[in-house]
Each structure stands twice: as C-alpha cells, then as structure tokens.
Amino acid sequence: MQVPMPTKSLVDNLLAVAMKPTEAVMSRRPDLDIPKDVADSLRAATMRAGGELFVPLDKFVALLGLPDTYNNPKRALLLAGALQRRFERQFMMKDFRVGAVKRGAVIRLRVVGRPRSALARVKTEPHYKAR
C-alpha cells in the first residue's frame, strides 16, 4: 500500500510536471472561410435542383476548397452547423439550410419553403386506414 504524499510535496510535483497553457491547447480545425460568391453559388445550385441538393461529403469539401480535415463523416454535422451559422449570420441567408445525412456521408443543402424533394409533390395514399 502506498503512502500518500504530503500536501506540500504533491503541490511541488504537480507544478513541476504541469504544461504551459499554450502547449495544452488542442489543435483546432481552421475556421471556415467561405466567400460570398461561393455562398451565392451554393444557393443558386440548390434552387436550380428544385430546392434540395445532396452532395457527397468528399466532393463537397473538394469543390469548396476546404482543408482535408473537414472530410470526416463523424464530424460532418459540425461542418453543416458551422456552414449554417456562416450563411445565417454573415450572409443573411435565413431561408437556406445545411445538414448532414447518411451518417455524415452526404451534405444536404435546402431552401426553406420549397418542397423537400420530388416526392413531396406526388399524391400518395395514407399509410393508415381511415375509418
């Protein structure tokens, strides 16, 4: 059984092994730097596609010229959220939505107020039986 260190020596040992704050900061991905013309192009392409556009994550990252660290399906939701905030706050595109689907493998761009897909206009039978 180990005997605990006296408080003074424990404090001294902790201070000896402590890191500087600049060494302890974890590296972050670079901030998204999307020019206004790229944002307008994404919105125009989405409108041209009928209000909703699905793009594979790897191709989306390559087309926008983002660093390769953004090409991670596990973090695609974070990318979508960051883009969404950028579009809303910097470019004032309140009706434009960015999301991640298929477990982050696909980025979904959508203009709010438009039908979600081509199937939204098709009249279908209800899945329940009316009494």
N, CA, C and O atoms as CSV, one atom per row, in Angstrom:
chain,resi,resn,atom,element,x,y,z
A,1,MET,N,N,0.832,-1.170,0.000
A,1,MET,CA,C,0.000,0.000,0.000
A,1,MET,C,C,0.885,1.245,0.000
A,1,MET,O,O,1.824,1.354,0.788
A,2,GLN,N,N,0.568,2.186,-0.903
A,2,GLN,CA,C,1.365,3.408,-0.995
A,2,GLN,C,C,0.895,4.430,0.017
A,2,GLN,O,O,-0.294,4.577,0.301
A,3,VAL,N,N,1.865,5.116,0.536
A,3,VAL,CA,C,1.544,6.189,1.474
A,3,VAL,C,C,1.349,7.461,0.659
A,3,VAL,O,O,2.213,7.799,-0.151
A,4,PRO,N,N,0.213,8.195,0.852
A,4,PRO,CA,C,0.011,9.418,0.079
A,4,PRO,C,C,1.090,10.453,0.378
A,4,PRO,O,O,1.619,10.522,1.488
A,5,MET,N,N,1.404,11.256,-0.641
A,5,MET,CA,C,2.420,12.304,-0.487
A,5,MET,C,C,1.905,13.387,0.440
A,5,MET,O,O,0.705,13.652,0.510
A,6,PRO,N,N,2.813,13.993,1.134
A,6,PRO,CA,C,2.386,15.170,1.899
A,6,PRO,C,C,1.906,16.251,0.937
A,6,PRO,O,O,2.357,16.309,-0.207
A,7,THR,N,N,1.026,17.079,1.378
A,7,THR,CA,C,0.393,18.082,0.533
A,7,THR,C,C,1.397,19.005,-0.130
A,7,THR,O,O,1.249,19.311,-1.313
A,8,LYS,N,N,2.409,19.457,0.584
A,8,LYS,CA,C,3.378,20.392,0.034
A,8,LYS,C,C,4.179,19.748,-1.096
A,8,LYS,O,O,4.406,20.389,-2.122
A,9,SER,N,N,4.607,18.510,-0.935
A,9,SER,CA,C,5.385,17.865,-1.991
A,9,SER,C,C,4.497,17.525,-3.191
A,9,SER,O,O,4.969,17.545,-4.328
A,10,LEU,N,N,3.225,17.216,-2.957
A,10,LEU,CA,C,2.300,16.965,-4.063
A,10,LEU,C,C,2.115,18.230,-4.894
A,10,LEU,O,O,2.097,18.171,-6.123
A,11,VAL,N,N,1.979,19.352,-4.239
A,11,VAL,CA,C,1.835,20.625,-4.946
A,11,VAL,C,C,3.088,20.908,-5.766
A,11,VAL,O,O,3.000,21.311,-6.925
A,12,ASP,N,N,4.256,20.695,-5.161
A,12,ASP,CA,C,5.514,20.924,-5.878
A,12,ASP,C,C,5.640,19.999,-7.082
A,12,ASP,O,O,6.084,20.430,-8.146
A,13,ASN,N,N,5.252,18.724,-6.929
A,13,ASN,CA,C,5.335,17.771,-8.044
A,13,ASN,C,C,4.362,18.143,-9.162
A,13,ASN,O,O,4.705,18.055,-10.341
A,14,LEU,N,N,3.166,18.554,-8.798
A,14,LEU,CA,C,2.189,18.962,-9.820
A,14,LEU,C,C,2.690,20.171,-10.606
A,14,LEU,O,O,2.551,20.222,-11.828
A,15,LEU,N,N,3.261,21.125,-9.918
A,15,LEU,CA,C,3.790,22.306,-10.603
A,15,LEU,C,C,4.984,21.958,-11.486
A,15,LEU,O,O,5.209,22.604,-12.509
A,16,ALA,N,N,5.737,20.956,-11.103
A,16,ALA,CA,C,6.904,20.558,-11.893
A,16,ALA,C,C,6.497,19.871,-13.197
A,16,ALA,O,O,7.171,20.040,-14.213
A,17,VAL,N,N,5.414,19.106,-13.187
A,17,VAL,CA,C,5.013,18.374,-14.387
A,17,VAL,C,C,3.965,19.107,-15.209
A,17,VAL,O,O,3.597,18.639,-16.286
A,18,ALA,N,N,3.482,20.231,-14.736
A,18,ALA,CA,C,2.422,20.971,-15.447
A,18,ALA,C,C,2.945,21.521,-16.767
A,18,ALA,O,O,4.127,21.832,-16.913
A,19,MET,N,N,2.034,21.631,-17.715
A,19,MET,CA,C,2.356,22.165,-19.039
A,19,MET,C,C,1.977,23.635,-19.097
A,19,MET,O,O,1.148,24.111,-18.322
A,20,LYS,N,N,2.586,24.329,-20.010
A,20,LYS,CA,C,2.197,25.722,-20.248
A,20,LYS,C,C,0.845,25.730,-20.954
A,20,LYS,O,O,0.534,24.797,-21.694
A,21,PRO,N,N,0.040,26.764,-20.738
A,21,PRO,CA,C,-1.276,26.800,-21.396
A,21,PRO,C,C,-1.189,26.731,-22.918
A,21,PRO,O,O,-2.072,26.152,-23.551
A,22,THR,N,N,-0.165,27.296,-23.512
A,22,THR,CA,C,-0.053,27.262,-24.978
A,22,THR,C,C,0.259,25.862,-25.481
A,22,THR,O,O,-0.075,25.536,-26.620
A,23,GLU,N,N,0.890,25.026,-24.665
A,23,GLU,CA,C,1.183,23.646,-25.053
A,23,GLU,C,C,-0.034,22.753,-24.883
A,23,GLU,O,O,-0.175,21.754,-25.588
A,24,ALA,N,N,-0.904,23.100,-23.963
A,24,ALA,CA,C,-2.050,22.258,-23.639
A,24,ALA,C,C,-3.230,22.467,-24.580
A,24,ALA,O,O,-4.117,21.616,-24.648
A,25,VAL,N,N,-3.258,23.560,-25.292
A,25,VAL,CA,C,-4.387,23.838,-26.180
A,25,VAL,C,C,-4.373,22.827,-27.324
A,25,VAL,O,O,-3.362,22.633,-28.000
A,26,MET,N,N,-5.519,22.195,-27.516
A,26,MET,CA,C,-5.611,21.215,-28.591
A,26,MET,C,C,-5.718,21.941,-29.921
A,26,MET,O,O,-6.246,23.050,-30.002
A,27,SER,N,N,-5.219,21.309,-30.941
A,27,SER,CA,C,-5.280,21.941,-32.258
A,27,SER,C,C,-6.713,21.922,-32.766
A,27,SER,O,O,-7.425,20.933,-32.588
A,28,ARG,N,N,-7.131,22.989,-33.383
A,28,ARG,CA,C,-8.471,23.113,-33.940
A,28,ARG,C,C,-8.393,23.038,-35.455
A,28,ARG,O,O,-7.353,23.284,-36.067
A,29,ARG,N,N,-9.522,22.692,-36.028
A,29,ARG,CA,C,-9.593,22.776,-37.481
A,29,ARG,C,C,-9.646,24.247,-37.850
A,29,ARG,O,O,-10.160,25.060,-37.082
A,30,PRO,N,N,-9.125,24.596,-39.008
A,30,PRO,CA,C,-9.172,26.010,-39.402
A,30,PRO,C,C,-10.613,26.492,-39.564
A,30,PRO,O,O,-11.501,25.716,-39.917
A,31,ASP,N,N,-10.834,27.778,-39.302
A,31,ASP,CA,C,-12.168,28.348,-39.443
A,31,ASP,C,C,-12.616,28.291,-40.899
A,31,ASP,O,O,-11.804,28.350,-41.822
A,32,LEU,N,N,-13.915,28.175,-41.077
A,32,LEU,CA,C,-14.474,28.171,-42.430
A,32,LEU,C,C,-14.374,29.561,-43.023
A,32,LEU,O,O,-14.858,30.533,-42.442
A,33,ASP,N,N,-13.760,29.649,-44.152
A,33,ASP,CA,C,-13.656,30.928,-44.849
A,33,ASP,C,C,-14.338,30.768,-46.202
A,33,ASP,O,O,-13.710,30.376,-47.186
A,34,ILE,N,N,-15.616,31.075,-46.237
A,34,ILE,CA,C,-16.422,30.925,-47.451
A,34,ILE,C,C,-16.700,32.310,-48.010
A,34,ILE,O,O,-17.325,33.128,-47.335
A,35,PRO,N,N,-16.249,32.595,-49.236
A,35,PRO,CA,C,-16.567,33.897,-49.840
A,35,PRO,C,C,-18.058,34.004,-50.177
A,35,PRO,O,O,-18.745,32.992,-50.317
A,36,LYS,N,N,-18.540,35.221,-50.302
A,36,LYS,CA,C,-19.952,35.479,-50.599
A,36,LYS,C,C,-20.368,34.871,-51.934
A,36,LYS,O,O,-21.478,34.352,-52.052
A,37,ASP,N,N,-19.494,34.925,-52.943
A,37,ASP,CA,C,-19.870,34.373,-54.251
A,37,ASP,C,C,-20.034,32.856,-54.198
A,37,ASP,O,O,-20.856,32.301,-54.927
A,38,VAL,N,N,-19.262,32.179,-53.346
A,38,VAL,CA,C,-19.423,30.724,-53.194
A,38,VAL,C,C,-20.752,30.427,-52.511
A,38,VAL,O,O,-21.452,29.491,-52.897
A,39,ALA,N,N,-21.102,31.213,-51.505
A,39,ALA,CA,C,-22.381,31.037,-50.821
A,39,ALA,C,C,-23.543,31.261,-51.789
A,39,ALA,O,O,-24.516,30.507,-51.781
A,40,ASP,N,N,-23.441,32.282,-52.609
A,40,ASP,CA,C,-24.487,32.542,-53.604
A,40,ASP,C,C,-24.570,31.409,-54.622
A,40,ASP,O,O,-25.661,31.044,-55.059
A,41,SER,N,N,-23.426,30.855,-54.997
A,41,SER,CA,C,-23.404,29.739,-55.956
A,41,SER,C,C,-24.065,28.497,-55.362
A,41,SER,O,O,-24.807,27.800,-56.054
A,42,LEU,N,N,-23.802,28.218,-54.089
A,42,LEU,CA,C,-24.434,27.068,-53.440
A,42,LEU,C,C,-25.950,27.236,-53.398
A,42,LEU,O,O,-26.694,26.286,-53.641
A,43,ARG,N,N,-26.398,28.441,-53.091
A,43,ARG,CA,C,-27.839,28.699,-53.041
A,43,ARG,C,C,-28.462,28.596,-54.437
A,43,ARG,O,O,-29.547,28.036,-54.593
A,44,ALA,N,N,-27.781,29.135,-55.445
A,44,ALA,CA,C,-28.298,29.074,-56.813
A,44,ALA,C,C,-28.373,27.628,-57.303
A,44,ALA,O,O,-29.344,27.247,-57.957
A,45,ALA,N,N,-27.369,26.830,-56.996
A,45,ALA,CA,C,-27.382,25.420,-57.409
A,45,ALA,C,C,-28.512,24.670,-56.719
A,45,ALA,O,O,-29.156,23.810,-57.321
A,46,THR,N,N,-28.747,24.996,-55.465
A,46,THR,CA,C,-29.832,24.351,-54.731
A,46,THR,C,C,-31.188,24.737,-55.316
A,46,THR,O,O,-32.067,23.886,-55.457
A,47,MET,N,N,-31.360,25.993,-55.650
A,47,MET,CA,C,-32.614,26.439,-56.266
A,47,MET,C,C,-32.812,25.779,-57.628
A,47,MET,O,O,-33.923,25.384,-57.979
A,48,ARG,N,N,-31.735,25.665,-58.384
A,48,ARG,CA,C,-31.809,25.050,-59.715
A,48,ARG,C,C,-32.164,23.573,-59.632
A,48,ARG,O,O,-32.788,23.027,-60.542
A,49,ALA,N,N,-31.762,22.923,-58.530
A,49,ALA,CA,C,-32.050,21.498,-58.344
A,49,ALA,C,C,-33.453,21.268,-57.792
A,49,ALA,O,O,-33.842,20.122,-57.567
A,50,GLY,N,N,-34.208,22.316,-57.575
A,50,GLY,CA,C,-35.567,22.165,-57.094
A,50,GLY,C,C,-35.738,22.469,-55.624
A,50,GLY,O,O,-36.785,22.161,-55.054
A,51,GLY,N,N,-34.752,23.059,-55.001
A,51,GLY,CA,C,-34.883,23.445,-53.601
A,51,GLY,C,C,-34.138,22.549,-52.631
A,51,GLY,O,O,-34.015,22.887,-51.453
A,52,GLU,N,N,-33.639,21.420,-53.097
A,52,GLU,CA,C,-32.904,20.496,-52.244
A,52,GLU,C,C,-31.800,19.838,-53.044
A,52,GLU,O,O,-32.019,19.388,-54.169
A,53,LEU,N,N,-30.605,19.782,-52.456
A,53,LEU,CA,C,-29.438,19.255,-53.162
A,53,LEU,C,C,-28.635,18.383,-52.217
A,53,LEU,O,O,-28.331,18.794,-51.097
A,54,PHE,N,N,-28.287,17.179,-52.659
A,54,PHE,CA,C,-27.478,16.250,-51.876
A,54,PHE,C,C,-26.123,16.093,-52.558
A,54,PHE,O,O,-26.057,15.787,-53.749
A,55,VAL,N,N,-25.029,16.303,-51.798
A,55,VAL,CA,C,-23.682,16.219,-52.352
A,55,VAL,C,C,-22.846,15.333,-51.430
A,55,VAL,O,O,-22.853,15.541,-50.217
A,56,PRO,N,N,-22.112,14.331,-51.984
A,56,PRO,CA,C,-21.228,13.524,-51.139
A,56,PRO,C,C,-20.220,14.415,-50.416
A,56,PRO,O,O,-19.727,15.394,-50.976
A,57,LEU,N,N,-19.925,14.065,-49.178
A,57,LEU,CA,C,-19.067,14.897,-48.332
A,57,LEU,C,C,-17.704,15.143,-48.962
A,57,LEU,O,O,-17.232,16.280,-48.974
A,58,ASP,N,N,-17.067,14.113,-49.481
A,58,ASP,CA,C,-15.719,14.294,-50.039
A,58,ASP,C,C,-15.722,15.233,-51.237
A,58,ASP,O,O,-14.811,16.047,-51.392
A,59,LYS,N,N,-16.735,15.125,-52.079
A,59,LYS,CA,C,-16.817,16.015,-53.242
A,59,LYS,C,C,-17.160,17.442,-52.814
A,59,LYS,O,O,-16.671,18.403,-53.408
A,60,PHE,N,N,-17.996,17.583,-51.789
A,60,PHE,CA,C,-18.367,18.903,-51.274
A,60,PHE,C,C,-17.144,19.629,-50.723
A,60,PHE,O,O,-16.936,20.810,-51.002
A,61,VAL,N,N,-16.345,18.921,-49.946
A,61,VAL,CA,C,-15.129,19.506,-49.369
A,61,VAL,C,C,-14.153,19.902,-50.473
A,61,VAL,O,O,-13.532,20.963,-50.409
A,62,ALA,N,N,-14.019,19.043,-51.488
A,62,ALA,CA,C,-13.099,19.338,-52.594
A,62,ALA,C,C,-13.592,20.528,-53.423
A,62,ALA,O,O,-12.797,21.389,-53.799
A,63,LEU,N,N,-14.892,20.581,-53.710
A,63,LEU,CA,C,-15.433,21.668,-54.532
A,63,LEU,C,C,-15.322,23.020,-53.839
A,63,LEU,O,O,-15.082,24.035,-54.492
A,64,LEU,N,N,-15.497,23.038,-52.518
A,64,LEU,CA,C,-15.406,24.296,-51.790
A,64,LEU,C,C,-13.971,24.670,-51.442
A,64,LEU,O,O,-13.708,25.778,-50.973
A,65,GLY,N,N,-13.046,23.744,-51.674
A,65,GLY,CA,C,-11.646,24.018,-51.377
A,65,GLY,C,C,-11.361,24.076,-49.884
A,65,GLY,O,O,-10.470,24.804,-49.445
A,66,LEU,N,N,-12.114,23.313,-49.108
A,66,LEU,CA,C,-11.906,23.280,-47.663
A,66,LEU,C,C,-10.728,22.378,-47.327
A,66,LEU,O,O,-10.399,21.487,-48.109
A,67,PRO,N,N,-10.085,22.589,-46.182
A,67,PRO,CA,C,-8.996,21.698,-45.775
A,67,PRO,C,C,-9.498,20.261,-45.622
A,67,PRO,O,O,-10.678,20.038,-45.350
A,68,ASP,N,N,-8.614,19.304,-45.795
A,68,ASP,CA,C,-8.985,17.892,-45.774
A,68,ASP,C,C,-9.490,17.435,-44.401
A,68,ASP,O,O,-10.111,16.378,-44.293
A,69,THR,N,N,-9.232,18.209,-43.371
A,69,THR,CA,C,-9.713,17.829,-42.038
A,69,THR,C,C,-11.236,17.860,-41.958
A,69,THR,O,O,-11.816,17.236,-41.069
A,70,TYR,N,N,-11.887,18.567,-42.861
A,70,TYR,CA,C,-13.346,18.613,-42.877
A,70,TYR,C,C,-13.960,17.383,-43.542
A,70,TYR,O,O,-15.175,17.193,-43.484
A,71,ASN,N,N,-13.144,16.559,-44.165
A,71,ASN,CA,C,-13.639,15.384,-44.874
A,71,ASN,C,C,-13.712,14.194,-43.922
A,71,ASN,O,O,-13.038,13.186,-44.131
A,72,ASN,N,N,-14.520,14.311,-42.890
A,72,ASN,CA,C,-14.675,13.264,-41.896
A,72,ASN,C,C,-16.166,13.101,-41.618
A,72,ASN,O,O,-16.785,14.008,-41.062
A,73,PRO,N,N,-16.756,11.962,-41.994
A,73,PRO,CA,C,-18.201,11.787,-41.789
A,73,PRO,C,C,-18.639,11.917,-40.337
A,73,PRO,O,O,-19.769,12.326,-40.071
A,74,LYS,N,N,-17.767,11.577,-39.397
A,74,LYS,CA,C,-18.138,11.688,-37.993
A,74,LYS,C,C,-18.278,13.142,-37.559
A,74,LYS,O,O,-18.949,13.431,-36.568
A,75,ARG,N,N,-17.652,14.056,-38.292
A,75,ARG,CA,C,-17.714,15.470,-37.945
A,75,ARG,C,C,-18.495,16.287,-38.976
A,75,ARG,O,O,-18.468,17.517,-38.947
A,76,ALA,N,N,-19.184,15.607,-39.876
A,76,ALA,CA,C,-19.926,16.308,-40.920
A,76,ALA,C,C,-21.049,17.163,-40.330
A,76,ALA,O,O,-21.383,18.215,-40.877
A,77,LEU,N,N,-21.624,16.718,-39.230
A,77,LEU,CA,C,-22.675,17.510,-38.598
A,77,LEU,C,C,-22.114,18.827,-38.074
A,77,LEU,O,O,-22.796,19.851,-38.110
A,78,LEU,N,N,-20.878,18.806,-37.588
A,78,LEU,CA,C,-20.233,20.036,-37.134
A,78,LEU,C,C,-19.959,20.970,-38.311
A,78,LEU,O,O,-20.123,22.185,-38.202
A,79,LEU,N,N,-19.539,20.391,-39.437
A,79,LEU,CA,C,-19.319,21.186,-40.647
A,79,LEU,C,C,-20.629,21.826,-41.088
A,79,LEU,O,O,-20.666,23.013,-41.413
A,80,ALA,N,N,-21.700,21.040,-41.100
A,80,ALA,CA,C,-23.000,21.560,-41.523
A,80,ALA,C,C,-23.461,22.682,-40.590
A,80,ALA,O,O,-23.985,23.695,-41.053
A,81,GLY,N,N,-23.272,22.512,-39.306
A,81,GLY,CA,C,-23.657,23.549,-38.354
A,81,GLY,C,C,-22.847,24.826,-38.526
A,81,GLY,O,O,-23.381,25.932,-38.438
A,82,ALA,N,N,-21.554,24.661,-38.772
A,82,ALA,CA,C,-20.700,25.833,-38.978
A,82,ALA,C,C,-21.093,26.575,-40.250
A,82,ALA,O,O,-21.127,27.806,-40.270
A,83,LEU,N,N,-21.389,25.827,-41.310
A,83,LEU,CA,C,-21.838,26.458,-42.560
A,83,LEU,C,C,-23.177,27.159,-42.360
A,83,LEU,O,O,-23.390,28.266,-42.856
A,84,GLN,N,N,-24.073,26.505,-41.630
A,84,GLN,CA,C,-25.386,27.085,-41.376
A,84,GLN,C,C,-25.255,28.422,-40.659
A,84,GLN,O,O,-25.893,29.403,-41.040
A,85,ARG,N,N,-24.422,28.458,-39.618
A,85,ARG,CA,C,-24.214,29.710,-38.888
A,85,ARG,C,C,-23.591,30.770,-39.788
A,85,ARG,O,O,-23.961,31.942,-39.711
A,86,ARG,N,N,-22.657,30.373,-40.634
A,86,ARG,CA,C,-21.999,31.326,-41.540
A,86,ARG,C,C,-23.019,31.914,-42.510
A,86,ARG,O,O,-23.028,33.121,-42.749
A,87,PHE,N,N,-23.880,31.061,-43.070
A,87,PHE,CA,C,-24.888,31.546,-44.020
A,87,PHE,C,C,-25.888,32.474,-43.337
A,87,PHE,O,O,-26.286,33.486,-43.913
A,88,GLU,N,N,-26.295,32.138,-42.118
A,88,GLU,CA,C,-27.288,32.956,-41.427
A,88,GLU,C,C,-26.718,34.283,-40.947
A,88,GLU,O,O,-27.332,35.332,-41.143
A,89,ARG,N,N,-25.555,34.243,-40.322
A,89,ARG,CA,C,-25.023,35.441,-39.670
A,89,ARG,C,C,-24.232,36.344,-40.594
A,89,ARG,O,O,-24.380,37.565,-40.544
A,90,GLN,N,N,-23.398,35.762,-41.432
A,90,GLN,CA,C,-22.544,36.596,-42.276
A,90,GLN,C,C,-23.223,36.983,-43.581
A,90,GLN,O,O,-23.085,38.118,-44.038
A,91,PHE,N,N,-23.957,36.048,-44.187
A,91,PHE,CA,C,-24.545,36.301,-45.497
A,91,PHE,C,C,-26.037,36.575,-45.446
A,91,PHE,O,O,-26.647,36.815,-46.489
A,92,MET,N,N,-26.644,36.547,-44.268
A,92,MET,CA,C,-28.068,36.836,-44.061
A,92,MET,C,C,-28.984,35.955,-44.912
A,92,MET,O,O,-30.013,36.420,-45.402
A,93,MET,N,N,-28.619,34.704,-45.087
A,93,MET,CA,C,-29.453,33.737,-45.810
A,93,MET,C,C,-30.264,32.948,-44.790
A,93,MET,O,O,-29.888,31.835,-44.420
A,94,LYS,N,N,-31.360,33.513,-44.342
A,94,LYS,CA,C,-32.170,32.898,-43.297
A,94,LYS,C,C,-32.979,31.707,-43.805
A,94,LYS,O,O,-33.406,30.871,-43.009
A,95,ASP,N,N,-33.196,31.618,-45.111
A,95,ASP,CA,C,-34.015,30.539,-45.651
A,95,ASP,C,C,-33.192,29.396,-46.232
A,95,ASP,O,O,-33.736,28.544,-46.934
A,96,PHE,N,N,-31.906,29.362,-45.956
A,96,PHE,CA,C,-31.008,28.345,-46.501
A,96,PHE,C,C,-30.552,27.430,-45.375
A,96,PHE,O,O,-30.057,27.906,-44.353
A,97,ARG,N,N,-30.714,26.118,-45.549
A,97,ARG,CA,C,-30.357,25.151,-44.519
A,97,ARG,C,C,-29.272,24.203,-45.027
A,97,ARG,O,O,-29.256,23.804,-46.192
A,98,VAL,N,N,-28.369,23.859,-44.112
A,98,VAL,CA,C,-27.301,22.910,-44.412
A,98,VAL,C,C,-27.392,21.800,-43.377
A,98,VAL,O,O,-27.526,22.071,-42.184
A,99,GLY,N,N,-27.320,20.559,-43.824
A,99,GLY,CA,C,-27.386,19.424,-42.911
A,99,GLY,C,C,-26.527,18.283,-43.403
A,99,GLY,O,O,-25.987,18.329,-44.508
A,100,ALA,N,N,-26.403,17.266,-42.583
A,100,ALA,CA,C,-25.651,16.069,-42.934
A,100,ALA,C,C,-26.591,14.878,-42.808
A,100,ALA,O,O,-27.307,14.748,-41.815
A,101,VAL,N,N,-26.588,14.012,-43.813
A,101,VAL,CA,C,-27.431,12.819,-43.811
A,101,VAL,C,C,-26.569,11.599,-44.102
A,101,VAL,O,O,-25.391,11.724,-44.439
A,102,LYS,N,N,-27.163,10.421,-43.969
A,102,LYS,CA,C,-26.471,9.147,-44.186
A,102,LYS,C,C,-25.219,9.048,-43.319
A,102,LYS,O,O,-24.139,8.693,-43.791
A,103,ARG,N,N,-25.394,9.369,-42.055
A,103,ARG,CA,C,-24.308,9.307,-41.062
A,103,ARG,C,C,-23.110,10.154,-41.450
A,103,ARG,O,O,-21.963,9.775,-41.211
A,104,GLY,N,N,-23.383,11.294,-42.047
A,104,GLY,CA,C,-22.335,12.243,-42.379
A,104,GLY,C,C,-21.693,12.044,-43.729
A,104,GLY,O,O,-20.786,12.795,-44.089
A,105,ALA,N,N,-22.130,11.063,-44.485
A,105,ALA,CA,C,-21.516,10.799,-45.785
A,105,ALA,C,C,-21.992,11.773,-46.854
A,105,ALA,O,O,-21.344,11.924,-47.890
A,106,VAL,N,N,-23.127,12.440,-46.607
A,106,VAL,CA,C,-23.730,13.327,-47.598
A,106,VAL,C,C,-24.121,14.645,-46.931
A,106,VAL,O,O,-24.673,14.660,-45.831
A,107,ILE,N,N,-23.827,15.741,-47.614
A,107,ILE,CA,C,-24.252,17.066,-47.160
A,107,ILE,C,C,-25.542,17.426,-47.889
A,107,ILE,O,O,-25.634,17.295,-49.109
A,108,ARG,N,N,-26.537,17.883,-47.127
A,108,ARG,CA,C,-27.816,18.272,-47.721
A,108,ARG,C,C,-27.961,19.782,-47.652
A,108,ARG,O,O,-27.847,20.380,-46.583
A,109,LEU,N,N,-28.210,20.387,-48.794
A,109,LEU,CA,C,-28.478,21.820,-48.891
A,109,LEU,C,C,-29.950,21.980,-49.235
A,109,LEU,O,O,-30.458,21.297,-50.125
A,110,ARG,N,N,-30.638,22.878,-48.536
A,110,ARG,CA,C,-32.073,23.018,-48.771
A,110,ARG,C,C,-32.489,24.462,-48.589
A,110,ARG,O,O,-32.001,25.156,-47.698
A,111,VAL,N,N,-33.393,24.907,-49.440
A,111,VAL,CA,C,-34.002,26.221,-49.304
A,111,VAL,C,C,-35.356,26.010,-48.641
A,111,VAL,O,O,-36.197,25.272,-49.154
A,112,VAL,N,N,-35.563,26.662,-47.495
A,112,VAL,CA,C,-36.798,26.502,-46.737
A,112,VAL,C,C,-37.947,27.119,-47.514
A,112,VAL,O,O,-37.795,28.157,-48.158
A,113,GLY,N,N,-39.098,26.467,-47.444
A,113,GLY,CA,C,-40.274,26.973,-48.138
A,113,GLY,C,C,-40.471,26.302,-49.482
A,113,GLY,O,O,-41.491,26.513,-50.138
A,114,ARG,N,N,-39.514,25.501,-49.897
A,114,ARG,CA,C,-39.623,24.735,-51.139
A,114,ARG,C,C,-39.955,23.292,-50.773
A,114,ARG,O,O,-39.671,22.877,-49.650
A,115,PRO,N,N,-40.547,22.510,-51.679
A,115,PRO,CA,C,-40.790,21.097,-51.379
A,115,PRO,C,C,-39.470,20.395,-51.073
A,115,PRO,O,O,-38.442,20.708,-51.673
A,116,ARG,N,N,-39.501,19.456,-50.150
A,116,ARG,CA,C,-38.279,18.775,-49.733
A,116,ARG,C,C,-37.673,17.912,-50.831
A,116,ARG,O,O,-36.451,17.781,-50.902
A,117,SER,N,N,-38.481,17.334,-51.670
A,117,SER,CA,C,-37.950,16.512,-52.753
A,117,SER,C,C,-39.012,16.377,-53.827
A,117,SER,O,O,-40.117,16.904,-53.705
A,118,ALA,N,N,-38.656,15.664,-54.873
A,118,ALA,CA,C,-39.608,15.452,-55.960
A,118,ALA,C,C,-40.818,14.665,-55.453
A,118,ALA,O,O,-41.920,14.827,-55.975
A,119,LEU,N,N,-40.625,13.824,-54.451
A,119,LEU,CA,C,-41.735,13.034,-53.919
A,119,LEU,C,C,-42.734,13.881,-53.139
A,119,LEU,O,O,-43.861,13.446,-52.905
A,120,ALA,N,N,-42.340,15.071,-52.738
A,120,ALA,CA,C,-43.241,15.911,-51.965
A,120,ALA,C,C,-44.438,16.357,-52.802
A,120,ALA,O,O,-45.489,16.687,-52.252
A,121,ARG,N,N,-44.288,16.367,-54.113
A,121,ARG,CA,C,-45.386,16.804,-54.987
A,121,ARG,C,C,-46.274,15.654,-55.438
A,121,ARG,O,O,-47.315,15.883,-56.054
A,122,VAL,N,N,-45.880,14.418,-55.140
A,122,VAL,CA,C,-46.632,13.247,-55.578
A,122,VAL,C,C,-47.706,12.929,-54.551
A,122,VAL,O,O,-47.426,12.832,-53.356
A,123,LYS,N,N,-48.937,12.768,-55.021
A,123,LYS,CA,C,-50.047,12.417,-54.133
A,123,LYS,C,C,-49.949,10.930,-53.836
A,123,LYS,O,O,-49.962,10.107,-54.751
A,124,THR,N,N,-49.851,10.585,-52.553
A,124,THR,CA,C,-49.740,9.178,-52.166
A,124,THR,C,C,-50.897,8.799,-51.265
A,124,THR,O,O,-51.579,9.662,-50.714
A,125,GLU,N,N,-51.110,7.520,-51.122
A,125,GLU,CA,C,-52.141,7.012,-50.233
A,125,GLU,C,C,-51.630,7.089,-48.804
A,125,GLU,O,O,-50.437,6.895,-48.573
A,126,PRO,N,N,-52.487,7.365,-47.849
A,126,PRO,CA,C,-52.044,7.399,-46.458
A,126,PRO,C,C,-51.613,6.006,-45.995
A,126,PRO,O,O,-52.100,4.995,-46.501
A,127,HIS,N,N,-50.701,5.969,-45.037
A,127,HIS,CA,C,-50.207,4.702,-44.552
A,127,HIS,C,C,-51.142,4.072,-43.512
A,127,HIS,O,O,-50.883,2.965,-43.039
A,128,TYR,N,N,-52.213,4.761,-43.158
A,128,TYR,CA,C,-53.167,4.225,-42.201
A,128,TYR,C,C,-54.509,4.088,-42.901
A,128,TYR,O,O,-54.737,4.694,-43.948
A,129,LYS,N,N,-55.375,3.307,-42.330
A,129,LYS,CA,C,-56.707,3.102,-42.920
A,129,LYS,C,C,-57.696,4.022,-42.228
A,129,LYS,O,O,-57.846,3.981,-41.007
A,130,ALA,N,N,-58.367,4.848,-43.010
A,130,ALA,CA,C,-59.351,5.775,-42.461
A,130,ALA,C,C,-60.607,5.000,-42.062
A,130,ALA,O,O,-61.009,4.066,-42.756
A,131,ARG,N,N,-61.212,5.379,-40.967
A,131,ARG,CA,C,-62.438,4.685,-40.518
A,131,ARG,C,C,-63.646,5.311,-41.093
A,131,ARG,O,O,-64.761,4.863,-40.827
